[in-house]
Amino acid sequence: MPSGVYVRKESVLQMLRTRVKLIAGTGARPKQTHCQNGHALIDGNLYWKKNGKARCCKTCVLAKGKKKRELFPDEEKKHARRSRLLRNGWTPEEYIVAFALQNGVCAICKKAETVGYNLRADHDHATGNKRELLCHRCNAAIGLLREHPEICRAAADYIEKHK
């Protein structure tokens, strides 16, 4: 300790308990180099929180998520489904209403989706407008045909011509 700096015994013990170093008479926390589980806090193993100050260990966050998915596999699927609907402009309630109106079948091929799959909530990528519910195959076909009616008609004509 530098000369001329006097600190009471109780405050020194308190600083030691909270891992505060005395640096030239001022209290400063040492830089944390490892997380509580012993993983190194280096650039490749860090997540920064939105406030830009707090950081957490990537290894621990991923392990925690994996453990949660193992314990509650259905919750992960429900959350992913809800997130996908909301991202496409649909609410779960709107999906349920559309499903009932379409009697649980695809708006294009009029077939029910196979077991384990849900009908996809289709939307216009250019405007964001909601359309109807489609099966996986019809939704993929529209996407592959770039949502252009002319291309879809040309594809239908081509199939009819070579039947």
C-alpha positions as MATLAB code, in Angstrom:
seq = 'MPSGVYVRKESVLQMLRTRVKLIAGTGARPKQTHCQNGHALIDGNLYWKKNGKARCCKTCVLAKGKKKRELFPDEEKKHARRSRLLRNGWTPEEYIVAFALQNGVCAICKKAETVGYNLRADHDHATGNKRELLCHRCNAAIGLLREHPEICRAAADYIEKHK';
ca = [
       0.000    0.000    0.000;
       1.387    3.432   -0.842;
       2.660    5.431    2.059;
       0.385    8.067    3.477;
      -2.785    6.093    2.737;
      -4.572    4.963    5.858;
      -7.480    2.532    5.671;
      -9.479    1.133    8.561;
      -9.187   -2.601    9.197;
     -12.953   -3.184    8.686;
     -12.956   -1.525    5.280;
      -9.920   -3.571    4.182;
     -11.726   -6.778    5.159;
     -14.814   -5.596    3.305;
     -12.722   -4.856    0.198;
     -11.117   -8.270    0.390;
     -14.512   -9.903    0.672;
     -15.769   -8.112   -2.437;
     -12.488   -8.695   -4.288;
     -11.663   -5.024   -4.628;
      -8.001   -4.139   -5.069;
      -6.434   -1.038   -3.725;
      -4.678    0.631   -6.609;
      -2.765    3.716   -5.580;
      -5.253    4.451   -2.841;
      -8.375    4.015   -5.023;
     -10.667    1.002   -5.108;
     -10.996   -0.700   -8.514;
     -12.352   -4.113   -9.410;
      -9.989   -6.514  -11.164;
     -10.949   -7.502  -14.718;
     -12.813  -10.796  -14.688;
     -11.031  -13.354  -16.849;
     -13.206  -16.443  -16.257;
     -16.903  -17.097  -15.684;
     -18.239  -18.722  -12.522;
     -17.876  -22.158  -14.167;
     -14.244  -21.566  -15.064;
     -14.601  -20.872  -18.803;
     -12.244  -18.243  -20.194;
     -13.913  -14.938  -21.060;
     -12.219  -14.267  -24.380;
     -13.644  -12.648  -27.526;
     -14.816  -15.922  -29.092;
     -16.599  -17.003  -25.911;
     -18.529  -13.840  -25.024;
     -22.052  -12.580  -25.488;
     -22.521   -8.866  -24.910;
     -25.869   -7.762  -23.567;
     -27.847   -4.972  -25.213;
     -26.604   -2.368  -22.747;
     -23.088   -2.939  -24.121;
     -21.601   -3.307  -20.659;
     -22.586   -6.664  -19.274;
     -21.088   -9.791  -20.773;
     -21.722  -13.456  -20.252;
     -20.033  -16.722  -21.134;
     -21.214  -18.151  -24.476;
     -20.412  -21.729  -23.382;
     -22.612  -21.406  -20.276;
     -25.486  -19.752  -22.181;
     -25.483  -22.501  -24.845;
     -25.307  -25.254  -22.204;
     -28.217  -23.694  -20.308;
     -30.304  -23.512  -23.496;
     -29.489  -27.125  -24.390;
     -30.483  -28.313  -20.930;
     -33.766  -26.364  -21.140;
     -34.553  -27.853  -24.574;
     -33.904  -31.365  -23.231;
     -36.182  -30.814  -20.234;
     -38.990  -29.057  -22.161;
     -38.853  -30.098  -25.842;
     -42.461  -29.071  -26.567;
     -41.952  -25.548  -25.197;
     -39.140  -24.915  -27.695;
     -41.374  -25.968  -30.606;
     -44.281  -23.812  -29.372;
     -42.017  -20.797  -28.961;
     -40.474  -21.272  -32.427;
     -43.927  -21.634  -34.012;
     -45.258  -18.517  -32.274;
     -42.151  -16.507  -33.210;
     -42.460  -17.557  -36.865;
     -46.137  -16.576  -36.958;
     -45.491  -13.185  -35.354;
     -42.549  -12.506  -37.672;
     -44.836  -13.121  -40.669;
     -47.537  -10.811  -39.298;
     -49.903  -13.473  -37.939;
     -51.105  -13.937  -34.374;
     -51.835  -17.430  -33.030;
     -55.520  -16.472  -32.795;
     -55.629  -15.426  -36.482;
     -53.992  -18.730  -37.422;
     -56.647  -20.702  -35.509;
     -59.472  -18.773  -37.203;
     -57.938  -19.232  -40.688;
     -57.400  -22.944  -39.981;
     -61.070  -23.344  -39.032;
     -62.275  -21.370  -42.087;
     -60.184  -23.569  -44.408;
     -61.301  -26.766  -42.609;
     -57.663  -27.625  -41.926;
     -56.698  -28.021  -45.587;
     -54.278  -26.192  -47.888;
     -55.764  -23.259  -49.844;
     -54.194  -24.528  -53.107;
     -54.205  -28.338  -53.193;
     -57.096  -28.768  -50.694;
     -55.229  -31.519  -48.817;
     -54.610  -31.719  -45.100;
     -50.997  -31.399  -43.996;
     -49.278  -34.652  -43.070;
     -48.860  -35.691  -39.431;
     -46.258  -33.673  -37.575;
     -46.562  -30.601  -39.767;
     -48.744  -27.535  -39.504;
     -50.149  -25.544  -42.385;
     -47.890  -22.582  -43.172;
     -49.205  -19.055  -42.681;
     -48.514  -17.537  -46.098;
     -47.844  -13.836  -46.616;
     -46.789  -11.546  -49.450;
     -43.084  -10.811  -49.060;
     -43.340   -7.493  -50.909;
     -46.280   -5.969  -49.021;
     -46.399   -8.121  -45.868;
     -50.130   -8.801  -46.415;
     -51.464  -12.049  -44.994;
     -52.810  -14.556  -47.459;
     -54.051  -18.038  -46.536;
     -52.688  -21.250  -45.034;
     -50.681  -23.550  -47.297;
     -49.144  -26.988  -46.962;
     -45.373  -27.257  -47.003;
     -45.203  -28.353  -50.653;
     -47.438  -25.588  -52.010;
     -45.695  -22.960  -49.907;
     -42.286  -24.127  -51.143;
     -43.526  -24.214  -54.764;
     -44.751  -20.618  -54.589;
     -41.436  -19.554  -53.088;
     -39.420  -21.389  -55.737;
     -41.539  -19.772  -58.466;
     -40.688  -16.392  -56.895;
     -44.358  -15.549  -56.257;
     -44.806  -14.382  -59.869;
     -48.251  -15.286  -61.306;
     -46.838  -15.338  -64.853;
     -44.213  -17.917  -63.906;
     -46.854  -20.015  -62.108;
     -49.134  -19.907  -65.178;
     -46.214  -20.776  -67.459;
     -45.352  -23.731  -65.223;
     -48.995  -24.919  -65.311;
     -49.058  -24.563  -69.129;
     -45.801  -26.506  -69.390;
     -47.184  -29.355  -67.281;
     -50.419  -29.459  -69.339;
     -48.455  -29.435  -72.608;
     -46.262  -32.400  -71.622;
     -48.934  -34.548  -70.018;
];
